[in-house]
Amino acid sequence: MNWDRDLRQRAAAVRQLSLENVLAVRGATRDERDRSKWHTEQGPLSVNGAKFINWRRGVGGGGAIDLVMHLAAIDFRAAVTWLEENFAVGSVAVGTRTDSTIDKLCLPVCDDRSLGRVLQYLTCRRHLPASLLAPLVESGKLYADSRGNAVFLLVAGKANRPVGAELRGSGPRVWRGMAAGSRKDSGYFWIAAPASRSIVLCESAIDAISCCAIDPNRICISTSGARANPRWLKGLIARGYEIHCGFDADEPGDNAATQMIALYPTVQRLRPPAHDWNDALAERR
């Protein structure tokens, strides 16, 4: 009974979190024409205040917990824990996660036949320099899968061990997601300038590459969503890196940056000169 009461208290602390912030942390993107519509890992959602509905799946709900349960296909308790971990609230230590809640990583299979299509999308539609993409392809940190998605590996340690992947569709429909079992707190996608001690945290791999194209003297890291407290951040700060929070210039990005700086006062806000770093790169071209 005490555990049930504790879970209810924890749930009350996270239930009122902004749905827009939750969507941003999970890597969803707001529709450019309909501001109430978001493209998510479960398809398009409509959001109205604290309520959401997935018209395609005929599922709706209210509050942050219901939203995470729907997006991640997890139960109530796991959704509460996920919100605590990603928004630094609640009685559970931030970043803790039991092995039983970790899904097995399932990376998409590389399909070189789709690589040309993916590179054309990244260079022509996202304006990323081919000179930055080529080393990523050669190292295996960027590849194409059989569906024509761009796959950006999240890696950990000096061996660049894969721990997940961001997926970005290269077709006409806006789509993004994560490989099943991705562990965003164990590693990240990064692109680096040699010997740099300055890091910019971006919301996606495409934004990280865009930021590096704009300022090649920095290390650019994707947090795979506007996440205020990725578990690996504390280690980078302890190693003396100068950290800039380069999240999108919108309400979810600003809110997540404010939370991050409250947790880590040495972090500085670096707002993109456009909505995000890729938009800023496009404006330069």
Secondary structure as UniProt FT lines:
FT   HELIX           2..14
FT   TURN            15..16
FT   HELIX           19..25
FT   TURN            26..27
FT   STRAND          29..30
FT   TURN            35..36
FT   STRAND          37..40
FT   TURN            41..42
FT   STRAND          43..48
FT   TURN            49..50
FT   STRAND          51..54
FT   TURN            55..58
FT   STRAND          59..62
FT   HELIX           64..72
FT   HELIX           76..87
FT   TURN            94..95
FT   HELIX           99..101
FT   HELIX           112..114
FT   HELIX           115..120
FT   HELIX           121..125
FT   HELIX           130..139
FT   STRAND          142..145
FT   TURN            146..147
FT   STRAND          149..156
FT   TURN            157..160
FT   STRAND          161..169
FT   STRAND          176..178
FT   TURN            184..186
FT   STRAND          188..191
FT   TURN            194..195
FT   STRAND          198..202
FT   HELIX           205..214
FT   TURN            216..217
FT   STRAND          219..222
FT   TURN            231..232
FT   HELIX           233..238
FT   TURN            239..240
FT   STRAND          242..245
FT   HELIX           251..263
FT   TURN            265..266
FT   STRAND          268..269
FT   HELIX           277..284
//
